[in-house]
């Protein structure tokens, strides 16, 4: 047995150990999830009783905050269980690759080892990027719609109490409640669009990118232009999703990190090669820092474009803006 085969066996043992740990954690998380679901049901029932009994506004607020906290914990635990399930699936695939490497050994094992390491690196990158996105959306939901919903019950209770005492004031409170509800509804629609825009399936990549750019322009205040060249057409679904997510990430970077005021997005739909570039006038950065853990989004775009037979390039310098370009093989 070669040293390389011994390394494969050691890595396989470690992966099997990690799988056992994840399985145990999933069982524990499922048990905790069941307890949280029961607690959420009980707290929701208590909230309904408090409302029916006509309790004081402060008591209703406390009951509603408890219900909101229970729902938030339930959401977080479900997300944790989903992540564990994804991690287990990825580890099982990695385990299968390692078993193949152990069984073959020698040069074939070396090729399998390289493939396993590359796939594991990509898996880790995808998992980390997904988890970072979940955390971002969770914070936005908690700080936005969840807090707004917490105030709705108070505004409704206040308006109800004012109906007999001061109808005009009650009408004003209801008007404010309607405005708040409309604003929250729009935020929820924005979250849904970020998660999975339905028009991407219905109309395709180009209309969705233009719609998203317009919506992002309103939210961020950046001047965003989208140009398209080549044969505008529908692409394979996975290509449309990959390109949309990449542009979504790059626009987010331009807004959150680059402090850009102008962004130009160009999509070239060539017959054989699809080219995408996002050019901003922000503060720029040193591309060498791409190896840092804070650039998972960019690393993921590079990984996916290379997996699809393309290339990834960054042209940036501190104080000189950033241009990110990538290509993928076109398959229609």
Phi and psi restraints in degrees (value plus and minus 20) as a CYANA .aco file:
   2 UNK   PHI     -97.9   -57.9
   2 UNK   PSI     143.4   183.4
   3 UNK   PHI     -79.9   -39.9
   3 UNK   PSI     -55.5   -15.5
   4 UNK   PHI     -83.6   -43.6
   4 UNK   PSI     -60.9   -20.9
   5 UNK   PHI     -85.6   -45.6
   5 UNK   PSI     -57.3   -17.3
   6 UNK   PHI     -81.8   -41.8
   6 UNK   PSI     -60.1   -20.1
   7 UNK   PHI     -82.1   -42.1
   7 UNK   PSI     -61.3   -21.3
   8 UNK   PHI     -81.0   -41.0
   8 UNK   PSI     -65.1   -25.1
   9 UNK   PHI     -83.5   -43.5
   9 UNK   PSI     -61.0   -21.0
  10 UNK   PHI     -83.9   -43.9
  10 UNK   PSI     -63.7   -23.7
  11 UNK   PHI     -85.4   -45.4
  11 UNK   PSI     -57.2   -17.2
  12 UNK   PHI     -85.5   -45.5
  12 UNK   PSI     -63.3   -23.3
  13 UNK   PHI     -80.1   -40.1
  13 UNK   PSI     -62.6   -22.6
  14 UNK   PHI     -85.0   -45.0
  14 UNK   PSI     -59.6   -19.6
  15 UNK   PHI     -86.7   -46.7
  15 UNK   PSI     -60.6   -20.6
  16 UNK   PHI     -84.1   -44.1
  16 UNK   PSI     -57.6   -17.6
  17 UNK   PHI     -84.5   -44.5
  17 UNK   PSI     -63.2   -23.2
  18 UNK   PHI     -83.3   -43.3
  18 UNK   PSI     -57.2   -17.2
  19 UNK   PHI     -84.6   -44.6
  19 UNK   PSI     -60.2   -20.2
  20 UNK   PHI     -84.0   -44.0
  20 UNK   PSI     -61.5   -21.5
  21 UNK   PHI     -84.2   -44.2
  21 UNK   PSI     -63.3   -23.3
  22 UNK   PHI     -85.4   -45.4
  22 UNK   PSI     -59.0   -19.0
  23 UNK   PHI     -81.0   -41.0
  23 UNK   PSI     -63.0   -23.0
  24 UNK   PHI     -84.5   -44.5
  24 UNK   PSI     -63.1   -23.1
  25 UNK   PHI     -83.3   -43.3
  25 UNK   PSI     -56.5   -16.5
  26 UNK   PHI     -84.6   -44.6
  26 UNK   PSI     -60.6   -20.6
  27 UNK   PHI     -84.2   -44.2
  27 UNK   PSI     -63.0   -23.0
  28 UNK   PHI     -86.3   -46.3
  28 UNK   PSI     -61.5   -21.5
  29 UNK   PHI     -85.8   -45.8
  29 UNK   PSI     -57.6   -17.6
  30 UNK   PHI     -84.6   -44.6
  30 UNK   PSI     -59.8   -19.8
  31 UNK   PHI     -83.2   -43.2
  31 UNK   PSI     -63.0   -23.0
  32 UNK   PHI     -86.0   -46.0
  32 UNK   PSI     -57.2   -17.2
  33 UNK   PHI     -83.1   -43.1
  33 UNK   PSI     -61.1   -21.1
  34 UNK   PHI     -82.8   -42.8
  34 UNK   PSI     -61.5   -21.5
  35 UNK   PHI     -84.2   -44.2
  35 UNK   PSI     -62.7   -22.7
  36 UNK   PHI     -85.0   -45.0
  36 UNK   PSI     -57.3   -17.3
  37 UNK   PHI     -83.6   -43.6
  37 UNK   PSI     -61.0   -21.0
  38 UNK   PHI     -85.9   -45.9
  38 UNK   PSI     -62.3   -22.3
  39 UNK   PHI     -84.3   -44.3
  39 UNK   PSI     -59.5   -19.5
  40 UNK   PHI     -83.7   -43.7
  40 UNK   PSI     -59.9   -19.9
  41 UNK   PHI     -83.3   -43.3
  41 UNK   PSI     -62.7   -22.7
  42 UNK   PHI     -85.5   -45.5
  42 UNK   PSI     -62.6   -22.6
  43 UNK   PHI     -88.3   -48.3
  43 UNK   PSI     -58.9   -18.9
  44 UNK   PHI     -82.8   -42.8
  44 UNK   PSI     -60.6   -20.6
  45 UNK   PHI     -83.8   -43.8
  45 UNK   PSI     -61.2   -21.2
  46 UNK   PHI     -83.0   -43.0
  46 UNK   PSI     -61.0   -21.0
  47 UNK   PHI     -81.1   -41.1
  47 UNK   PSI     -62.8   -22.8
  48 UNK   PHI     -83.7   -43.7
  48 UNK   PSI     -57.9   -17.9
  49 UNK   PHI     -86.6   -46.6
  49 UNK   PSI     -62.3   -22.3
  50 UNK   PHI     -81.1   -41.1
  50 UNK   PSI     -60.6   -20.6
  51 UNK   PHI     -86.7   -46.7
  51 UNK   PSI     -62.7   -22.7
  52 UNK   PHI     -85.9   -45.9
  52 UNK   PSI     -53.0   -13.0
  53 UNK   PHI     -97.8   -57.8
  53 UNK   PSI     -25.7    14.3
  54 UNK   PHI      47.3    87.3
  54 UNK   PSI      21.5    61.5
  55 UNK   PHI     -88.4   -48.4
  55 UNK   PSI     151.2   191.2
  56 UNK   PHI     -84.5   -44.5
  56 UNK   PSI     135.4   175.4
  57 UNK   PHI     -77.7   -37.7
  57 UNK   PSI     -60.3   -20.3
  58 UNK   PHI     -84.4   -44.4
  58 UNK   PSI     -58.5   -18.5
  59 UNK   PHI     -87.0   -47.0
  59 UNK   PSI     -59.2   -19.2
  60 UNK   PHI     -84.7   -44.7
  60 UNK   PSI     -61.6   -21.6
  61 UNK   PHI     -81.8   -41.8
  61 UNK   PSI     -63.1   -23.1
  62 UNK   PHI     -82.5   -42.5
  62 UNK   PSI     -63.0   -23.0
  63 UNK   PHI     -85.4   -45.4
  63 UNK   PSI     -60.0   -20.0
  64 UNK   PHI     -89.3   -49.3
  64 UNK   PSI     -59.1   -19.1
  65 UNK   PHI     -81.7   -41.7
  65 UNK   PSI     -59.0   -19.0
  66 UNK   PHI     -83.9   -43.9
  66 UNK   PSI     -62.2   -22.2
  67 UNK   PHI     -84.3   -44.3
  67 UNK   PSI     -61.6   -21.6
  68 UNK   PHI     -84.3   -44.3
  68 UNK   PSI     -60.4   -20.4
  69 UNK   PHI     -84.7   -44.7
  69 UNK   PSI     -61.3   -21.3
  70 UNK   PHI     -83.5   -43.5
  70 UNK   PSI     -61.6   -21.6
  71 UNK   PHI     -85.7   -45.7
  71 UNK   PSI     -57.6   -17.6
  72 UNK   PHI     -85.7   -45.7
  72 UNK   PSI     -62.6   -22.6
  73 UNK   PHI     -83.6   -43.6
  73 UNK   PSI     -58.9   -18.9
  74 UNK   PHI     -84.4   -44.4
  74 UNK   PSI     -61.4   -21.4
  75 UNK   PHI     -83.8   -43.8
  75 UNK   PSI     -63.9   -23.9
  76 UNK   PHI     -83.7   -43.7
  76 UNK   PSI     -63.0   -23.0
  77 UNK   PHI     -85.3   -45.3
  77 UNK   PSI     -58.6   -18.6
  78 UNK   PHI     -83.6   -43.6
  78 UNK   PSI     -59.7   -19.7
  79 UNK   PHI     -84.2   -44.2
  79 UNK   PSI     -59.0   -19.0
  80 UNK   PHI     -85.2   -45.2
  80 UNK   PSI     -61.7   -21.7
  81 UNK   PHI     -85.3   -45.3
  81 UNK   PSI     -59.8   -19.8
  82 UNK   PHI     -82.9   -42.9
  82 UNK   PSI     -61.4   -21.4
  83 UNK   PHI     -83.5   -43.5
  83 UNK   PSI     -62.5   -22.5
  84 UNK   PHI     -82.3   -42.3
  84 UNK   PSI     -58.9   -18.9
  85 UNK   PHI     -84.0   -44.0
  85 UNK   PSI     -61.3   -21.3
  86 UNK   PHI     -84.5   -44.5
  86 UNK   PSI     -64.1   -24.1
  87 UNK   PHI     -81.2   -41.2
  87 UNK   PSI     -60.5   -20.5
  88 UNK   PHI     -84.2   -44.2
  88 UNK   PSI     -62.7   -22.7
  89 UNK   PHI     -80.9   -40.9
  89 UNK   PSI     -63.6   -23.6
  90 UNK   PHI     -85.4   -45.4
  90 UNK   PSI     -61.2   -21.2
  91 UNK   PHI     -86.7   -46.7
  91 UNK   PSI     -55.8   -15.8
  92 UNK   PHI     -84.0   -44.0
  92 UNK   PSI     -58.3   -18.3
  93 UNK   PHI     -86.5   -46.5
  93 UNK   PSI     -61.4   -21.4
  94 UNK   PHI     -84.2   -44.2
  94 UNK   PSI     -59.7   -19.7
  95 UNK   PHI     -80.7   -40.7
  95 UNK   PSI     -61.8   -21.8
  96 UNK   PHI     -83.2   -43.2
  96 UNK   PSI     -58.7   -18.7
  97 UNK   PHI     -85.8   -45.8
  97 UNK   PSI     -62.9   -22.9
  98 UNK   PHI     -86.0   -46.0
  98 UNK   PSI     -58.8   -18.8
  99 UNK   PHI     -82.0   -42.0
  99 UNK   PSI     -58.0   -18.0
 100 UNK   PHI     -84.5   -44.5
 100 UNK   PSI     -60.4   -20.4
 101 UNK   PHI     -85.5   -45.5
 101 UNK   PSI     -60.9   -20.9
 102 UNK   PHI     -86.1   -46.1
 102 UNK   PSI     -60.5   -20.5
 103 UNK   PHI     -89.7   -49.7
 103 UNK   PSI     -53.2   -13.2
 104 UNK   PHI    -107.9   -67.9
 104 UNK   PSI     -69.4   -29.4
 105 UNK   PHI      46.4    86.4
 105 UNK   PSI    -196.9  -156.9
 106 UNK   PHI      36.6    76.6
 106 UNK   PSI    -161.9  -121.9
 107 UNK   PHI     -85.8   -45.8
 107 UNK   PSI     -59.7   -19.7
 108 UNK   PHI     -81.9   -41.9
 108 UNK   PSI     -58.7   -18.7
 109 UNK   PHI     -84.1   -44.1
 109 UNK   PSI     -57.6   -17.6
 110 UNK   PHI     -83.0   -43.0
 110 UNK   PSI     -62.3   -22.3
 111 UNK   PHI     -85.0   -45.0
 111 UNK   PSI     -60.6   -20.6
 112 UNK   PHI     -85.1   -45.1
 112 UNK   PSI     -57.7   -17.7
 113 UNK   PHI     -82.4   -42.4
 113 UNK   PSI     -65.5   -25.5
 114 UNK   PHI     -82.1   -42.1
 114 UNK   PSI     -61.8   -21.8
 115 UNK   PHI     -83.9   -43.9
 115 UNK   PSI     -60.9   -20.9
 116 UNK   PHI     -84.1   -44.1
 116 UNK   PSI     -63.7   -23.7
 117 UNK   PHI     -84.7   -44.7
 117 UNK   PSI     -61.3   -21.3
 118 UNK   PHI     -84.2   -44.2
 118 UNK   PSI     -63.9   -23.9
 119 UNK   PHI     -87.3   -47.3
 119 UNK   PSI     -59.0   -19.0
 120 UNK   PHI     -86.3   -46.3
 120 UNK   PSI     -58.4   -18.4
 121 UNK   PHI     -81.5   -41.5
 121 UNK   PSI     -63.5   -23.5
 122 UNK   PHI     -85.7   -45.7
 122 UNK   PSI     -59.3   -19.3
 123 UNK   PHI     -83.0   -43.0
 123 UNK   PSI     -66.9   -26.9
 124 UNK   PHI     -80.1   -40.1
 124 UNK   PSI     -60.5   -20.5
 125 UNK   PHI     -84.4   -44.4
 125 UNK   PSI     -64.6   -24.6
 126 UNK   PHI     -84.5   -44.5
 126 UNK   PSI     -64.4   -24.4
 127 UNK   PHI     -82.6   -42.6
 127 UNK   PSI     -65.8   -25.8
 128 UNK   PHI     -83.3   -43.3
 128 UNK   PSI     -60.5   -20.5
 129 UNK   PHI     -86.0   -46.0
 129 UNK   PSI     -61.4   -21.4
 130 UNK   PHI     -82.8   -42.8
 130 UNK   PSI     -62.1   -22.1
 131 UNK   PHI     -86.5   -46.5
 131 UNK   PSI     -60.0   -20.0
 132 UNK   PHI     -82.6   -42.6
 132 UNK   PSI     -59.2   -19.2
 133 UNK   PHI     -88.0   -48.0
 133 UNK   PSI     -59.4   -19.4
 134 UNK   PHI     -80.9   -40.9
 134 UNK   PSI     -64.4   -24.4
 135 UNK   PHI     -82.7   -42.7
 135 UNK   PSI     -61.2   -21.2
 136 UNK   PHI     -83.5   -43.5
 136 UNK   PSI     -66.9   -26.9
 137 UNK   PHI     -86.5   -46.5
 137 UNK   PSI     -56.4   -16.4
 138 UNK   PHI     -83.1   -43.1
 138 UNK   PSI     -63.2   -23.2
 139 UNK   PHI     -83.9   -43.9
 139 UNK   PSI     -62.6   -22.6
 140 UNK   PHI     -84.9   -44.9
 140 UNK   PSI     -60.4   -20.4
 141 UNK   PHI     -86.0   -46.0
 141 UNK   PSI     -60.0   -20.0
 142 UNK   PHI     -89.0   -49.0
 142 UNK   PSI     -62.8   -22.8
 143 UNK   PHI    -100.5   -60.5
 143 UNK   PSI     -38.9     1.1
 144 UNK   PHI    -125.7   -85.7
 144 UNK   PSI    -118.2   -78.2
 145 UNK   PHI     -76.8   -36.8
 145 UNK   PSI     -59.2   -19.2
 146 UNK   PHI     -82.3   -42.3
 146 UNK   PSI     -63.7   -23.7
 147 UNK   PHI     -86.8   -46.8
 147 UNK   PSI     -58.6   -18.6
 148 UNK   PHI     -83.7   -43.7
 148 UNK   PSI     -62.3   -22.3
 149 UNK   PHI     -82.6   -42.6
 149 UNK   PSI     -53.4   -13.4
 150 UNK   PHI     -82.7   -42.7
 150 UNK   PSI     -52.0   -12.0
 151 UNK   PHI    -102.5   -62.5
 151 UNK   PSI     -44.6    -4.6
 152 UNK   PHI     -78.6   -38.6
 152 UNK   PSI     -64.0   -24.0
 153 UNK   PHI     -83.1   -43.1
 153 UNK   PSI     -56.6   -16.6
 154 UNK   PHI     -88.3   -48.3
 154 UNK   PSI     -64.6   -24.6
 155 UNK   PHI     -83.1   -43.1
 155 UNK   PSI     -59.1   -19.1
 156 UNK   PHI     -84.6   -44.6
 156 UNK   PSI     -63.7   -23.7
 157 UNK   PHI     -84.0   -44.0
 157 UNK   PSI     -62.3   -22.3
 158 UNK   PHI     -82.1   -42.1
 158 UNK   PSI     -65.4   -25.4
 159 UNK   PHI     -83.0   -43.0
 159 UNK   PSI     -59.7   -19.7
 160 UNK   PHI     -82.5   -42.5
 160 UNK   PSI     -63.1   -23.1
 161 UNK   PHI     -88.3   -48.3
 161 UNK   PSI     -47.1    -7.1
 162 UNK   PHI    -106.1   -66.1
 162 UNK   PSI     -33.3     6.7
 163 UNK   PHI     -75.1   -35.1
 163 UNK   PSI     -62.7   -22.7
 164 UNK   PHI    -106.6   -66.6
 164 UNK   PSI     -41.9    -1.9
 165 UNK   PHI    -113.5   -73.5
 165 UNK   PSI     -68.4   -28.4
 166 UNK   PHI    -164.8  -124.8
 166 UNK   PSI      64.2   104.2
 167 UNK   PHI     -76.1   -36.1
 167 UNK   PSI     -58.0   -18.0
 168 UNK   PHI     -85.3   -45.3
 168 UNK   PSI     -60.5   -20.5
 169 UNK   PHI     -88.4   -48.4
 169 UNK   PSI     -56.8   -16.8
 170 UNK   PHI     -82.9   -42.9
 170 UNK   PSI     -61.3   -21.3
 171 UNK   PHI     -81.9   -41.9
 171 UNK   PSI     -59.4   -19.4
 172 UNK   PHI     -85.9   -45.9
 172 UNK   PSI     -60.5   -20.5
 173 UNK   PHI     -83.3   -43.3
 173 UNK   PSI     -60.6   -20.6
 174 UNK   PHI     -86.8   -46.8
 174 UNK   PSI     -55.7   -15.7
 175 UNK   PHI     -84.6   -44.6
 175 UNK   PSI     -61.6   -21.6
 176 UNK   PHI     -84.7   -44.7
 176 UNK   PSI     -58.3   -18.3
 177 UNK   PHI     -83.6   -43.6
 177 UNK   PSI     -62.4   -22.4
 178 UNK   PHI     -81.5   -41.5
 178 UNK   PSI     -63.5   -23.5
 179 UNK   PHI     -83.2   -43.2
 179 UNK   PSI     -61.9   -21.9
 180 UNK   PHI     -84.5   -44.5
 180 UNK   PSI     -61.0   -21.0
 181 UNK   PHI     -84.1   -44.1
 181 UNK   PSI     -60.2   -20.2
 182 UNK   PHI     -85.1   -45.1
 182 UNK   PSI     -61.1   -21.1
 183 UNK   PHI     -84.6   -44.6
 183 UNK   PSI     -61.5   -21.5
 184 UNK   PHI     -87.3   -47.3
 184 UNK   PSI     -59.5   -19.5
 185 UNK   PHI     -78.8   -38.8
 185 UNK   PSI     -61.2   -21.2
 186 UNK   PHI     -85.7   -45.7
 186 UNK   PSI     -58.7   -18.7
 187 UNK   PHI     -83.8   -43.8
 187 UNK   PSI     -61.8   -21.8
 188 UNK   PHI     -83.3   -43.3
 188 UNK   PSI     -61.0   -21.0
 189 UNK   PHI     -81.5   -41.5
 189 UNK   PSI     -58.8   -18.8
 190 UNK   PHI     -84.2   -44.2
 190 UNK   PSI     -61.2   -21.2
 191 UNK   PHI     -82.5   -42.5
 191 UNK   PSI     -63.3   -23.3
 192 UNK   PHI     -82.4   -42.4
 192 UNK   PSI     -60.9   -20.9
 193 UNK   PHI     -83.4   -43.4
 193 UNK   PSI     -59.6   -19.6
 194 UNK   PHI     -87.1   -47.1
 194 UNK   PSI     -58.5   -18.5
 195 UNK   PHI     -88.1   -48.1
 195 UNK   PSI     -67.4   -27.4
 196 UNK   PHI    -186.1  -146.1
 196 UNK   PSI      73.3   113.3
 197 UNK   PHI     -86.0   -46.0
 197 UNK   PSI     102.4   142.4
 198 UNK   PHI     -83.0   -43.0
 198 UNK   PSI     -50.9   -10.9
 199 UNK   PHI     -88.7   -48.7
 199 UNK   PSI     -35.2     4.8
 200 UNK   PHI     -84.8   -44.8
 200 UNK   PSI     -58.3   -18.3
 201 UNK   PHI     -96.7   -56.7
 201 UNK   PSI     -56.6   -16.6
 202 UNK   PHI    -101.9   -61.9
 202 UNK   PSI     -65.5   -25.5
 203 UNK   PHI    -130.5   -90.5
 203 UNK   PSI     -40.1    -0.1
 204 UNK   PHI      83.8   123.8
 204 UNK   PSI    -197.3  -157.3
 205 UNK   PHI     -86.7   -46.7
 205 UNK   PSI     -70.7   -30.7
 206 UNK   PHI     -82.4   -42.4
 206 UNK   PSI     -72.0   -32.0
 207 UNK   PHI     -80.3   -40.3
 207 UNK   PSI     -55.8   -15.8
 208 UNK   PHI     -87.6   -47.6
 208 UNK   PSI     -62.5   -22.5
 209 UNK   PHI     -81.4   -41.4
 209 UNK   PSI     -63.2   -23.2
 210 UNK   PHI     -85.1   -45.1
 210 UNK   PSI     -61.8   -21.8
 211 UNK   PHI     -83.9   -43.9
 211 UNK   PSI     -64.8   -24.8
 212 UNK   PHI     -84.8   -44.8
 212 UNK   PSI     -60.5   -20.5
 213 UNK   PHI     -82.1   -42.1
 213 UNK   PSI     -61.3   -21.3
 214 UNK   PHI     -83.5   -43.5
 214 UNK   PSI     -64.2   -24.2
 215 UNK   PHI     -86.0   -46.0
 215 UNK   PSI     -60.8   -20.8
 216 UNK   PHI     -88.5   -48.5
 216 UNK   PSI     -53.7   -13.7
 217 UNK   PHI     -81.4   -41.4
 217 UNK   PSI     -63.0   -23.0
 218 UNK   PHI     -85.6   -45.6
 218 UNK   PSI     -59.2   -19.2
 219 UNK   PHI     -93.8   -53.8
 219 UNK   PSI     -60.6   -20.6
 220 UNK   PHI    -115.9   -75.9
 220 UNK   PSI     -44.5    -4.5
 221 UNK   PHI      63.4   103.4
 221 UNK   PSI     -20.5    19.5
 222 UNK   PHI     -97.3   -57.3
 222 UNK   PSI     130.2   170.2
 223 UNK   PHI    -107.8   -67.8
 223 UNK   PSI      91.9   131.9
 224 UNK   PHI    -137.8   -97.8
 224 UNK   PSI     105.4   145.4
 225 UNK   PHI    -136.9   -96.9
 225 UNK   PSI     117.4   157.4
 226 UNK   PHI    -140.8  -100.8
 226 UNK   PSI     103.5   143.5
 227 UNK   PHI    -141.4  -101.4
 227 UNK   PSI     126.6   166.6
 228 UNK   PHI    -150.9  -110.9
 228 UNK   PSI     113.6   153.6
 229 UNK   PHI    -147.8  -107.8
 229 UNK   PSI     147.7   187.7
 230 UNK   PHI      66.7   106.7
 230 UNK   PSI    -183.3  -143.3
 231 UNK   PHI    -108.2   -68.2
 231 UNK   PSI      80.6   120.6
 232 UNK   PHI     -88.4   -48.4
 232 UNK   PSI     102.7   142.7
 233 UNK   PHI    -181.9  -141.9
 233 UNK   PSI     150.8   190.8
 234 UNK   PHI     -97.6   -57.6
 234 UNK   PSI     123.1   163.1
 235 UNK   PHI    -132.4   -92.4
 235 UNK   PSI     154.7   194.7
 236 UNK   PHI     -78.2   -38.2
 236 UNK   PSI     120.8   160.8
 237 UNK   PHI     -72.3   -32.3
 237 UNK   PSI     -61.2   -21.2
 238 UNK   PHI     -87.0   -47.0
 238 UNK   PSI     -51.1   -11.1
 239 UNK   PHI     -91.3   -51.3
 239 UNK   PSI     -61.0   -21.0
 240 UNK   PHI     -83.4   -43.4
 240 UNK   PSI     -62.3   -22.3
 241 UNK   PHI     -85.6   -45.6
 241 UNK   PSI     -65.0   -25.0
 242 UNK   PHI     -80.7   -40.7
 242 UNK   PSI     -66.5   -26.5
 243 UNK   PHI     -87.9   -47.9
 243 UNK   PSI     -62.5   -22.5
 244 UNK   PHI     -80.9   -40.9
 244 UNK   PSI     -67.1   -27.1
 245 UNK   PHI     -82.8   -42.8
 245 UNK   PSI     -56.2   -16.2
 246 UNK   PHI     -85.4   -45.4
 246 UNK   PSI     -67.3   -27.3
 247 UNK   PHI     -84.6   -44.6
 247 UNK   PSI     -58.7   -18.7
 248 UNK   PHI     -78.9   -38.9
 248 UNK   PSI     -65.6   -25.6
 249 UNK   PHI     -83.8   -43.8
 249 UNK   PSI     -63.0   -23.0
 250 UNK   PHI     -89.6   -49.6
 250 UNK   PSI     -56.4   -16.4
 251 UNK   PHI     -86.7   -46.7
 251 UNK   PSI     -59.4   -19.4
 252 UNK   PHI     -82.2   -42.2
 252 UNK   PSI     -61.3   -21.3
 253 UNK   PHI     -83.2   -43.2
 253 UNK   PSI     -61.8   -21.8
 254 UNK   PHI     -82.1   -42.1
 254 UNK   PSI     -55.8   -15.8
 255 UNK   PHI     -99.6   -59.6
 255 UNK   PSI     -67.1   -27.1
 256 UNK   PHI     -99.8   -59.8
 256 UNK   PSI     -56.9   -16.9
 257 UNK   PHI    -131.9   -91.9
 257 UNK   PSI     -59.4   -19.4
 258 UNK   PHI    -103.3   -63.3
 258 UNK   PSI     -38.1     1.9
 259 UNK   PHI      35.8    75.8
 259 UNK   PSI      21.0    61.0
 260 UNK   PHI     -99.1   -59.1
 260 UNK   PSI     135.2   175.2
 261 UNK   PHI    -134.1   -94.1
 261 UNK   PSI     -36.2     3.8
 262 UNK   PHI    -156.8  -116.8
 262 UNK   PSI     109.1   149.1
 263 UNK   PHI    -153.2  -113.2
 263 UNK   PSI     112.5   152.5
 264 UNK   PHI    -135.1   -95.1
 264 UNK   PSI     102.0   142.0
 265 UNK   PHI    -129.2   -89.2
 265 UNK   PSI     106.6   146.6
 266 UNK   PHI    -146.4  -106.4
 266 UNK   PSI     111.2   151.2
 267 UNK   PHI    -142.6  -102.6
 267 UNK   PSI      98.8   138.8
 268 UNK   PHI    -128.7   -88.7
 268 UNK   PSI      90.0   130.0
 269 UNK   PHI    -113.1   -73.1
 269 UNK   PSI      55.2    95.2
 270 UNK   PHI     -92.6   -52.6
 270 UNK   PSI     147.7   187.7
 271 UNK   PHI     -87.6   -47.6
 271 UNK   PSI     -57.6   -17.6
 272 UNK   PHI    -132.4   -92.4
 272 UNK   PSI     -50.1   -10.1
 273 UNK   PHI    -146.0  -106.0
 273 UNK   PSI     114.9   154.9
 274 UNK   PHI    -121.7   -81.7
 274 UNK   PSI     106.6   146.6
 275 UNK   PHI    -137.1   -97.1
 275 UNK   PSI     114.5   154.5
 276 UNK   PHI    -150.4  -110.4
 276 UNK   PSI     115.1   155.1
 277 UNK   PHI    -158.5  -118.5
 277 UNK   PSI     121.6   161.6
 278 UNK   PHI    -149.0  -109.0
 278 UNK   PSI      94.6   134.6
 279 UNK   PHI    -138.0   -98.0
 279 UNK   PSI     101.6   141.6
 280 UNK   PHI    -143.2  -103.2
 280 UNK   PSI     142.5   182.5
 281 UNK   PHI    -123.2   -83.2
 281 UNK   PSI       8.1    48.1
 282 UNK   PHI     -95.5   -55.5
 282 UNK   PSI    -184.9  -144.9
 283 UNK   PHI     -97.7   -57.7
 283 UNK   PSI     -32.4     7.6
 284 UNK   PHI      52.2    92.2
 284 UNK   PSI     158.1   198.1
 285 UNK   PHI    -181.9  -141.9
 285 UNK   PSI     151.9   191.9
 286 UNK   PHI    -105.9   -65.9
 286 UNK   PSI      95.1   135.1
 287 UNK   PHI     -77.2   -37.2
 287 UNK   PSI     -41.1    -1.1
 288 UNK   PHI     -83.7   -43.7
 288 UNK   PSI     -42.5    -2.5
 289 UNK   PHI     -97.5   -57.5
 289 UNK   PSI     -19.2    20.8
 290 UNK   PHI     -81.5   -41.5
 290 UNK   PSI     -43.9    -3.9
 291 UNK   PHI     -92.3   -52.3
 291 UNK   PSI     -31.6     8.4
 292 UNK   PHI     -89.8   -49.8
 292 UNK   PSI     136.0   176.0
 293 UNK   PHI     -88.8   -48.8
 293 UNK   PSI     -35.9     4.1
 294 UNK   PHI     -99.5   -59.5
 294 UNK   PSI     -22.4    17.6
 295 UNK   PHI    -134.1   -94.1
 295 UNK   PSI      19.4    59.4
 296 UNK   PHI     -80.5   -40.5
 296 UNK   PSI     -57.0   -17.0
 297 UNK   PHI     -81.4   -41.4
 297 UNK   PSI     -68.1   -28.1
 298 UNK   PHI     -85.2   -45.2
 298 UNK   PSI     -61.4   -21.4
 299 UNK   PHI     -83.9   -43.9
 299 UNK   PSI     -55.1   -15.1
 300 UNK   PHI     -89.3   -49.3
 300 UNK   PSI     -58.7   -18.7
 301 UNK   PHI     -82.5   -42.5
 301 UNK   PSI     -64.0   -24.0
 302 UNK   PHI     -80.5   -40.5
 302 UNK   PSI     -66.3   -26.3
 303 UNK   PHI     -79.8   -39.8
 303 UNK   PSI     -66.0   -26.0
 304 UNK   PHI     -90.8   -50.8
 304 UNK   PSI     -59.8   -19.8
 305 UNK   PHI     -85.5   -45.5
 305 UNK   PSI     -59.5   -19.5
 306 UNK   PHI     -88.7   -48.7
 306 UNK   PSI     -56.2   -16.2
 307 UNK   PHI     -84.1   -44.1
 307 UNK   PSI     -47.5    -7.5
 308 UNK   PHI    -116.7   -76.7
 308 UNK   PSI       1.3    41.3
 309 UNK   PHI      58.6    98.6
 309 UNK   PSI       0.6    40.6
 310 UNK   PHI    -135.2   -95.2
 310 UNK   PSI    -185.2  -145.2
 311 UNK   PHI    -152.1  -112.1
 311 UNK   PSI     140.7   180.7
 312 UNK   PHI    -153.6  -113.6
 312 UNK   PSI     111.7   151.7
 313 UNK   PHI    -157.4  -117.4
 313 UNK   PSI     126.1   166.1
 314 UNK   PHI    -147.5  -107.5
 314 UNK   PSI     108.5   148.5
 315 UNK   PHI    -140.0  -100.0
 315 UNK   PSI      84.2   124.2
 316 UNK   PHI    -175.5  -135.5
 316 UNK   PSI     134.6   174.6
 317 UNK   PHI    -173.8  -133.8
 317 UNK   PSI     132.0   172.0
 318 UNK   PHI     -79.2   -39.2
 318 UNK   PSI     103.6   143.6
 319 UNK   PHI      66.2   106.2
 319 UNK   PSI     -18.1    21.9
 320 UNK   PHI    -144.2  -104.2
 320 UNK   PSI      -0.8    39.2
 321 UNK   PHI      55.7    95.7
 321 UNK   PSI    -198.5  -158.5
 322 UNK   PHI    -161.5  -121.5
 322 UNK   PSI     116.0   156.0
 323 UNK   PHI    -146.0  -106.0
 323 UNK   PSI      98.2   138.2
 324 UNK   PHI    -130.0   -90.0
 324 UNK   PSI     106.8   146.8
 325 UNK   PHI    -148.8  -108.8
 325 UNK   PSI     125.5   165.5
 326 UNK   PHI    -171.9  -131.9
 326 UNK   PSI     136.2   176.2
 327 UNK   PHI    -146.9  -106.9
 327 UNK   PSI     135.9   175.9
 328 UNK   PHI    -161.2  -121.2
 328 UNK   PSI     137.0   177.0
 329 UNK   PHI     -90.5   -50.5
 329 UNK   PSI     114.1   154.1
 330 UNK   PHI    -104.2   -64.2
 330 UNK   PSI     108.7   148.7
 331 UNK   PHI    -155.2  -115.2
 331 UNK   PSI      92.9   132.9
